[in-house]
Amino acid sequence: MSAQINLYERLADELGALIESRVFAPGDRLPSIRHLSQQKRLSISTVMQALRLLEDRGLVDARPQAGFYVRHRARNLAAVCDSHCTTLPTYVGINNLLMRVLRANKTPGALQLGLSWPPDELLPVKRLQQIMASTARRAPELLAQDGCFDTNEPHFVRQVTRRALDWGRIDPQEIIATNSCTEAISLALRAVAKPGDTVAIESPTYFVLLQLIESLGMKALEIPTDPKTGLSIDALELAMREGLVQACLLVPNVNNPLGSIMPEESKKRLAGLVSRYDIPLVEDDVYGDLCFMAERPWPVKAYDTSGHVLLCSSFSKVASPSLRAGYILAGRYTQEVAFLKNVSSGGNSVFIQAVLADYIGSSSYDNQVRRIRRTMTQRIARMSDAVSEFFPAECSVSAPQGGFVLWIALPEGADAMALHEQAIEHRIAFMPGPLFSASGRFGNCIRINCGNAWSSEVDHAVRCLGTLVRQSLDRVPLRPMAKLARAS
């Protein structure tokens, strides 16, 4: 028995040393159990014991049907979530502040750690060029068609429908092509709510969603959100029961900025709530394909039996942000959304839809999804590791389950807006936390993009940010780290 224990402990120590020396870097997949068993001439049960021991030591994470991956060493946000609504419905007023930050982020020479776009080198530009050329040769009439009143290209609708088969069967009549996911969300909000209505949102949430609510003269109710499991269903149900909300605008799969994914049981419960209380849910699923787990998580729309869920998405994060092609599955609101689409922006380019249809219907798209998932898993882990190393010990960071970004909580007393001004002077751009709240919360939080390949410039920027944070804390008395109920 002792020999058996020594064997698995010895293997765990050997792998642990390789991890500490960064032979296996954060985000890397360890060799498979079978491979280690054959290579080390150990039983599968011995290898499993060694890997479980590494997991207990906090060095690796087990991913179902995917293997064991090296865990990054950052201090994670506490998984604490208050089930009570912490703010009252409020009119949103972030646009002026956001425009000021975006203008500053365009400072010449600034390293862009702000917007959550995929890096150029990861986009399938050459493949899309080939499809565009072949589509133009095969169907030149698409370049002359006017889609003013008919927004959908049939092949595009078929491919969106086929992609949805991974999580359920949808009615193609619900699909309306849009110029982007943002347009889809805007149309959905206009179809289900009116000026003065209150929309339930996650807290924190993506600033563009807040801009949309602001532009439509609606109010926002911030619902507490857990960094791993997403929005508090208990808090949302309480708001619904008390008649506080007329619509919901949520990102259950890969919340921006936290990177959280709502568990399947919570999604089922959420679908039931919006049906029971007759409250529409606008679901932003633009990051659904960019989760880091083996299987794509199902959207809430998969559990929608009453048509209350309007799913909005696009292919901007995987294929190309410049093609401006999205869609909405509008449920019982299809007629209203179609009317608003026609009178506001008319149809979309049928040529671009045809190009995207060919791409997303091929194995190239699946390969691209796997490539971005793999790359972003590694880059987020590398950035998270650097934040843990260069930022003060009082800081903590999210553990995103997908997407491109990290959410960093600085100690209370830190000022994200002041930090942003200092960072711009050093040619470093990021997004300060108050932009992700309707009520101006998260003054001690920042969001950074991890999409860039690691380089000396990125390394210098993270070191510099850590130094600026440390210097700012030296000027204010430190207080204990806020619980997530107060920091998210």
N, C-alpha and C positions, 0 to 999 in steps of 0.2 A: 504493500500500500504506500509506504513512504517513498519507494522508488518511483511509483506512478505519480505521486505528488511532485517529486523533484523534476520529473520529465515535463509536466505541463507548466510548472513555475519557471523552469529553465527556458522553455520556449517563449513564455510571456516576457521574461526578462530580455531575451534576445530581440524580440520584436519591439519591445519598449525602447531599447537602446537605439534601434534603427529609426524609431519615431523621434526620439529626442535629438538625434543627429540630423534629422530632416531628410534622411534617405527616403522615408515615407513622410511627405509633407501634409499639412492639414488639408483635408478633402480628398486625399489619395485613397484608392481602394486597396486593401491588403490582398495578398494572394488568396485564392479560394481555399476552403477547408480541405477539399480533395487534393489540391495541389500541394498544400503544406503537409498533408498526411503522406503523400508519396515522396516529396522532397526530403522530409525529415525522418521518414520511415517510422512514423508514429501512428497510432490508431486515430480514427476520426474522433472518438470520444475524448482522447487526450488533447487533440488540437482544439476541440470545442471548449474544453475546460480552460485552456490557455487564453483563448479569445474572450471568454466570459470574464476571466481575471483582468484582462486589459480593459474591458468595459467597466468593471468595478473600479479600476484605478482612474477612470475618466479619460483614457487615452483614445478609445475608439467608440464608435456608435454602430449598432447593428441595424441594417435596413432590410426589411422583409423582402425576400426574393432577390436581393441585390448584393448581399455580403456585408463585410465589415469595413468601415471607413474611418480614417484618422480624424479625430475630433479637434476642432480649433480650441485654443486655450483662453479665449476671451471670457470675461465675466458676463454672464447672461442676465438680461432683465429678469427680475423676479416674476414668477407666474402668479401674480395676485390680481384679483379682479373684484371690485365692489359691485354687487348686484343692483345697487340703487342708482338711478339717474343722478348725476352730479351737477348738471347745469339745467337751466330753464331754456325753452326754445328761444332762439335769438336770430335776428337778421344778420346775415353774413356780411362782413366788410373787410375782406382781405385783399381785394384786387389792387388797390393802390400800393400796399406794402409789397405784394408779390411782384408787381411791375418794377418797383424800385430795386428789388433783389435781382430780378432777371436782367435788368439793365446793367447792374454792377457786375453780374456774372459774365457779361460779355466783354469785360475789360481785356484789351489786347494782351495776349500772352498768358492769360490765366489758365491754369490746369483745371479742366472741367470735371469736378466731382459732384455736379449739381443734378442735372436732368437725368432721368432714368431711361436712357436710350441704349440699345445694343451697340457695341463698338462696330465701326465700319468693317473691320477685317473678318467679323463673324457673319456678315450678311452674304447671302447667296447671289451676289451681283452678277457674276458671269452666267450663272444658270438662268437667271431672270432675263438677261440680255438675249440668250439663245431662244428662250420661249417667246419673247416679244418678236424677234425676227421671224420665227417660224409661224407664229400666229398671224402676223401681218401678211406673210406670203400666202398662207392657207385661206385666210378670211379677210381680205382687204376691205370688204364692206363694213367691217366693225369700226374702221377708222373714220367712216363717214356717217355712221348711224347717230341719230339724235335720240337720246334716252330721256327726253324731258319729262314724259309722263309715265314711263315704264322703267322703274329703277333697276329691275333685276335682269341679269343675263342667265338664261336657263341652265347652262353648264355650271355656272358658279353656284346656283341654288342647289343643284344635284350634289356637288362636292361638299357643300356645307352640311347638307342632310346626311351624306355618307359619313362625314367626320363625327356627327352627333350620334351615330349608331354605337359608338364606344360607350356611351352612357345612357342611351334611351332612344326611343323612336319619336321623331318630331313631325309635325305637319308642315310640309314645304310651303303651304299657304301662309304660314306665320312669318316667313323669312322676308325681310326687307333689307336690301343692300343700302349701305350708307357710305358717306365719304370718309368715315373714321369711326372708331369706338366712341370718341367724344361726341360726334354728331348723333350717334345712336342713343347715347344717354340723354342728351339734350331733348331729342324728340320724345323719348320715353317719359321724361319728367313733365314735359308740356302736355302730354296726353293724359297723365294720371293725376296731375295736381295743378293748382292755380295760384296766382300771387297771394301771399298771406298764409298759405298752408304751411304746415310743419313737416319736415322730412327727417326721419331718423337716419343718423349716420354713425359710422364707427368713429372712435376717438383714440388715436389720431386717424385721419383719413387723407387721401390724396387731394392736394390743393386745387386741382382743376375741377374736381367734383364740387368743392366749395364755391369756386368761381361760377359754375353753372347754376347752383342754387341762388347765389347772389344776383346773377344776371336776370333771373326769373322772378325776383322779388319774393322769394320764399324764405321761410325760417328753417333753421337747423336745430335738431335736438341731438346732442352728443351722447352716445351710449358707451359705457365702459367696455374696453376691449382688451383681451388677454393676448400677450405676445406670441403664444403658441396656438391657442384654440379659438382666437378671434372674438367676435362680439359676444357680449353676455346675453344669452337668450332670455334669462330670467328678467334682466333689466328691460329688455325690449318688450317682453310680454306685459310687464307692469305699465309701461308707457302706453301700450295699446289698450289695455284694460281701462286705463284712466282717460282715454280719449285724447291723448296728447299729440298723436301723429296721424297724418293723412296719407303718408307714403313712406317707403324706405328706399334708401340708396346705399347698397352695401357691396363689399368686395370679399365674398366668402373664401375664394381661392386666391391665396397670395396677396393679402392686404398690402397696400402701399401706404405707409412706409414700413410696417412691422414684418411683413413676409409671413404672416400667420395663415393657417388653413383651418377652416371650421371643420370639426369632426362630422362624419356622415350622420350620426344620430342627431346632432344639432341642426344639420341641414334639413332632415326630415321634419323635425319639430318646427323649424322656421317656416317651411312650406305649409304645414298645417295651420300655423298661427295666422299667416296672411290670408288664408282661405276663410278661417273661422271669423276673423274680425273684418273681412272684406277690405283689406288694405293692400294696395299694389306694392310689389317689390321690384325695383330696378336693380338688376344684378350685373355688375361689371366683372366680366370673366376674361379680360384681356391677357392676364398672366396665367390662365389655366394650363396652357401647354408647357409652361416654364417652371413647373414644380420639380423638386429634386428627388421625389420618390419614384419607385419603379413604375407605378401606374398613375396615369393622369387622374386627379381627384374629380369626382362628379360635381357638377354645379347644383345649386338648389333647384334649378329648372328641371332636373331629372326627377324630382319628387313632386312636381307641380301637377296636380290633377284638376285644378279649377281654373287655370289660365291667368292667375294673378301675378305670375312671375314674368318679367320682361328681361330676357338675357341679351346683353350687349357685348360685342367683342370685335376684334379685328386681327389682322395678320401683321401688324406693324412691329411687334416685338420679336418676331421670328423671321419674317421674310424681308419686309422693307417698310420703313416709316414713311417714305416719300410717295408710295403708291396710293396712299389715302383710301384704302378699301376696308370697310367694316360691314357689320350686319347686326340686325336685331331680330330676335324671336319674340314677337310682341304679344303672343297669347290672345286673351280676349280683347286686347286693345289694338289689334292689328289694323282695323279700319281707321281708327283715329290717327295712329302713327303714319299710315300710308298717306292720309290727307295732309298731315303736317309736313311730311317729307316733300310732297309734290309742290306745296305752296311756298315752302321756305327755300329749298335748294334745288328742286327739280331732280332729275335723274343723275345717275353716276355714269362714268365711262364704261360702256359695255366692253370696250377693248381691254381695259385694265382688269375687269372682272374675268374675262376669258383667259387672260394670261395667268392670273392667280388660280383660276380653276384648274388649269393644266398642272400648275406647280403643286398645289395642295392635294391633288389627286394622284400624285406620283410618290414613289419611295424616296425621292429627293427630299420631300418635306419631312418625312419621318426621320431621315438621317440628319437633317438640319436641326430638328428639335432635340435629338439625342446629343448632337454636338454642342449646342448652346447650353443644354442642361449640364453636361459634363464640365464644360469650360467655366460656367458661372459658379458651379459648386466649388471648384478649385479657387477661383478668384475671390469669392466671398470669404472662403476660409482663410486665404492669405491676407486679405484686408483685415479681417476680424482678429487674426493673430497679431498683426502689426499694431492695431489699436490697443490690444491688450498689453503690448510691449511698450508703446511710446506714450500712451495717455496716462494720466494719473490713476492710481489704484482705486480711487473713489468712483470712477466712471464705470458704466456697464453698457452692454451692447446686445442687440437683438440676435436671435439665432434663426434667420429666415429659412423658410421651407421652399423657397422659390424666388424668382425675380432677380433683380440686379443690385438692390440697395441694402444698406445697413442703417439702423436707427440707433443712435448713441445718446444715452442719457448721462449728462454731466451732473455733478453734485448740485444740490440746491444752492442758489446764490450765483451760479454761473449765468451769464447773459449771452444767449445764442446770437442775438442781433449784433451786439457789440463785438463778439467773436468773429462774426461774418465780415464786419467792416475791417477788422484787423487782418483777416485772412486775405481779403481782396487786395490789401496793400502789399501782401506777399505773393500775389498772383495765384491764389488758391480759391476756387469757387465751390460752394456747397449750398444746401438749402437749410435755413434755420427753422427750428421747430414750430414757432407760432404760426407759420403758414399752413400747418396741418390741422388747425383748430378754428372753429367758427368763433370761439370766445377768447382767442388769444392765449390759450394754454401752451404748455411745453416750451416755456421760455428758456429752459435749461437743456433742450434736446436739439440734435442736428441730424440731418440725413445726408449720407454720402453715397455716391454711385461707385460700384465695384466693377463695372464693366471693363475698364481699361486693363490691358495686360500690365503685369507688374514691371516696373522700370525704375531707373534711378530717380526720375522726376516724381513718380508716384511715391516712392520711398521717402524722398525728401519732403514732399507735401505732408505726408502723414506725421513724420517726425516734427515738422514745423507746427502743424496743428496741435500736436501734443504739447509742445513747448508753450504755445499761446494759451492753451487751456490752463496749463500749470501756472503761468504768470498771472492769468486772470484770477485764479483761486487764491494766489498769494495776497491779492488786494482785498479779498472778502473773507469773513469768518466762515469756516466750513461747518455745514450742518449735515446730519446723517442723510444717507441716500434715501430719496422718496420711494415709497411703495408704488407699484405700478398703478394702483387705484388712483394715485395722484399724478403719476408721470405718464399715464396713457389713458 
